[in-house]
Amino acid sequence: MIIVMKSDANGDQISAIKKKLEELGCVVHVSNGENHCVLGIVGDTSRINEGQIEAEECVDMVMRVQAPYKRANRLFHPDDSIIKVDDQTIGGKKLAIIAGPCAVESEEQLITIAKDVKLAGANFLRGGAYKPRTSPYAFQGMEEEGLKLLLEAKKITGLPIVTEVMSVELVEKISRYADVLQIGARNMQNFDLLKEVGRCNKTILLKRGMSATIEELLMSAEYIMSEGNENVVLCERGIRTFETFTRNTLDLSAIPVLKKLTHLPVIVDPSHAAGKWWLVEPLAKAAIAVGADGLEIEVHNDPTNALCDGQQSLKPKKFVALVDELREIAKTQNRIV
């Protein structure tokens, strides 16, 4: 249920309505927009008498929310969420450019790439320390040693760290090193993991599952938010279709759809969508043109010898050129890089 307060409603009136609803056993989420205050009600709303609420002079309207996701719903939070990570933001006017290697391979490799992507204009560093791989024989990551190298790269460049967490048991450890915890596509519906990261104080980057609907993605975000953590970023990274030429099929329509349905920031990972480095550039440009709040791009200084996903990684020079071109496209959306 949504209660929209009148523009002239004062703090005491809002608090009184909130207290009345909480006494009925409901959880009340207060969102202060530019023109109105919105109360989002979660729980058993059958005990709420809508007529009595609407009779309050300070209430503009009362609406029932039909969608199963509540906290992630734009009705609960009409203004776009802007998530602060250190001195950077995800959402809002400035685009988030998350770049780095698929996997941390060595200190020299990571520090070199971190410096290169920062100079190009990236404001976050990505790198996998624990790697979920299709084959059990593939490189699985440097684990905690990789986390230590990511932290060292942050000390040198100042870039906040984005890295993947694969299990409940790893959340506490990775939280000691990383600024943004990434939930990969394979774990989008790992509900125990979603609840665990919902109880931590880190920003969560939630990737869409390879066969997940938009509603299923939003319900996974709801799992995280229902535990108290509202710093969730959604990521479209391509879905599985009948097409086999690309690694996945990038669903560009998901970006404007999600922007309509939810207040959460939405970014795009063209590297995993394409699976081919030469497709990353046009897909990245298209993502910004349709309203994405940022990009996550794989960059490697020696992709032919990369231990993971070299075929979809940009070399630093190509990344520099891409960011320069993205600056021009961003202007058309009233955004900046």
N, C-alpha and C positions, 0 to 999 in steps of 0.2 A: 504494500500500500504506500502511496505517495501523498503527502500533505504539502501543498504549496501555500506558504504564508504570504500575506499581503506585503507590499513593498514598505509600508510604514509600520509593520509589526516590530515591537521593541523586544529587547532581550528577556524581560520578565514574562511577557506573553508567550514567547517561544519556550522558555523554560517550564512554564505552567503546562502547556500542551504536552511537552516531552515527559514531564513527571506523570501526568495522567495516563499516558500510554504505557510507560514503564511499570506503573502499578497494575496494569492489565497483563503483565508478563511479556511484553514486547521489547525488542531491542530497537533503539531509535538512533539512526544515523543522521547527523545534522550537516547539511551542505549549504554554505553561504555563497551564493552567486552574486553577480554584479547588481541584479535588480531584485531578486527574491531569495528568501531562505526556503530550502526544501527539506522536509523531514521524511526520511526513508524508513519505513517500518518493516522489520523482519520478525517472524514468529507467527504465532496463532492469532491472526487478525480477525477471526470470526467473532470475538467478544467486543470488537470496536463498533460502536454505533456511529455510522458515518454521518447521519443527520445531526447528531449532537455536536460532532466535530465541526461540521460545516456551519453550524449555528454560531460558532465563535466569530466575533467581529474581525479578529485578526487573521482568519483563515480565508484564503482565496478559493481553493478547490481541493477536493479529495478524489484520488484516483486509485483503482485497483491495478496492480501490475500483473499482467498475465504471463510474462516470460518467466521461466524457472530461475534465471539468474537475477539477483536483486542488487547486491552491492556493486556489481560490474555494470549495471544498467545505467544508461545515460539519464533516465528519468530520476534516478537517485542523486545524480551529480551532473546537473546540466552543463557545467563548464568543463572543458578539457582538463584532465589531470596533468600536472607538470611535476615530474619526480626529480628531486635533487639528489645527486650523488657526488659527494665532495663539493668541488666548485663547478661541477657540470650539471646539465639538466637533460632529461629525456621528455619530450613533449614541449609545446610552446613554439616560439618563433625560431629558435636555433635548432638545426637538425643534429641528431646524435649520429656520429660516424664512428662505428666500432670496427676496428681493424686489427689484424694480426694473424699469426699462423694457426692452422687447424690444431696442431699439437706443438707443445714445447719440446724441443729436441736437444738443445744445448744452451749454455749461457751465451755463447757468442752469437748463435742464431737468433735468440730471442731479443737480446739487447740491440743488435743491429736493426732488426725489423721494427722494434719499438721506437727507436730514434727516427727511422725513416717515415713511419706512418704519422708520427707527431708532427714532423716537419711538413708533411703533406696536408695536414689539417684535421687528422683524426683526433677525437677527444676522449676515446676509450680504447683500451688495449684488450684484445681477446686472445685467448690461448688455452688449449686443452691440456690439463695435467692428468686427468682420468678420462680415457677415451672409450666410449662404447663402440665396438666394431662388429660388423656383420660376421667376420671370420674370427674365430678364437686364436688364430695363428698370426693375426695382424698386430701391429704395434699398438699397445694398450696405454701408452703414456708413461711419463716419468713419475707420476703420482706425487707424493709430498715434496720430493725434490723439485718437481716442476712448479709446484706452488711457491716454493722458496725463490725460484728464479723469477716468477711473475712479480713477487713482492719486490725483488731487487730492481726489476725493470721499472716498477712504479716509482721507486725512490729516485731513479735516474731521470725519468721523463715526467713524472707527476700525473701520468694517465691512470685513471681508475681501472681496476681489473675486472674483466668479465670471464668467468670460467664455469664449466659444467659440473653439476653435482649429480651423481648417478644413484645414490642410495641414501636412505635415512641415516645410516651409520656415518656417512661422510659429511653431513650438513654442518655439524659443529666444527670439524677440522677445517673444512674449506672456508667457513665463515671467518676464521681467524686470519685468512690471507686475502680473500677476494672482497670486492665491493658490490658486485652484481653476481648472483647465483643463477646460472642458466639451467633450465629444465629442458632437456632435449626432446625431440619429437617422439622417440620411443618411450619416454617416461611421462608424456602429457597426461595420461590417465593412470599414473601410479599414485593412487589417492593417498596412501600412507606418506609418500614423499611430499606430495602437495600440502598435506596438513602440517608436516614437520617444518617445511620452509615458511609456512604461514605463521609459525610461532617464532621465527627468527626476525631480526631487525635489519635484514638486508633487502635491497631491491631484487626482485625476481624477474628474470627474462624467460617468459613461457613460450616455447615453440609449438606451433600447430602440429599435431600428429599427422603422419603421412596419409591417413585415410579419414581424418576427423572432419566433421562438419563445423561450421562456424559456431553453432550453438554448443557443441561439445567443447570447443576451445574456451568459450565464455564460461561454461560450467566448471571447467578446470580452474579458470581464474577465480571463480566463486569459491572453490574449495580453499584456495590460499587466503582469500580475503575474509572468509568466514572465521578464520583462526586469528584475525586481527591485523594481518599484514596487508595493507592496501597499496603498497608500492609494487605494482605489477605492470610489466611491459609485455605486450603481445607481439609475437613474431610470426609472420607468414614466411614459410621457407619452402613452399612447393608441396603439392599433394600427389599421391600416386594415381595415375590414370592409365589408359591403354597405350599411351605414347611411350616409346622406349628410346627415342633418340636422345632425349635429355634425361638427367638423373631423376628429376621430378618435373611436374608442370606447375609453374608459378601462377597462382591464382591472384592476378592483379585486382579483380573485382572485390576480393576480400577486404582490401584496404578501405575503400569508401563505405562498404557495408558495415565493417567494424566501427568506423568513425561515426556512423549514424546510430549504431546500437549501443556503443559503450563510450565512456569518458576516458578509458585507459589509453595510453600511448600505443601506437602500432608501428613497428619497424619491419623491414624486409631483409631477408638473407638471400641475395641472388646467387651466391656461390653454391649453396646446397640445392637450390632450385635448378640451376643449370647443369652443374657438374662439369662444365667446360669453361675455361677461363675467358674465351672470346665472347661468351654470351653474358658475362657478368656486367660489362659496361652498359649495353642497351637495356638490360633488365633493371639495373640500378637507376638509370635515368627515368625509365617508365614509372618505377615505384615512387620517386619523388614527385613526378608530374601528376600522379593520382592522389597525392596527399599523405604519403608515409611520413612518419615523424623521424625517421632515421634509417640507417642501413647497417648491416653486419657483413663485413667483407673479409675474405681470407686473402692474406698477403704473405708471400714467401720470397726470400732473397735468392733461393736456389730451388725452384719448384721441381726441376727434373730429378733432383735427389731428395726430395721431401719424403719423410717417412709416412705421411698421411695426406691424401687429397691434393697432391701437387698439381693434378690436371685441372683443378678448378681455382687455383690460386693465382692472383695477379702478382707480377713483379713490381717492386717499389716504383719504378719509373712509370709504369702503366697506371698505378694507383694515383700517383701525383697528377697525371693528365686527367684521370677520371674526376678527381675532386675538383679540379679547376673547371671542368665542364658542368659539374653538378652545381657550382656556385651560380651559374647563369640560369639553370633550370629552377633552382630554388627561388630566384627572384620572381618567377611567374606565379609562385604560390605564396608570395609575401613571406618567405622564409630566408634564413641565412645559414651558411656553412662556416 
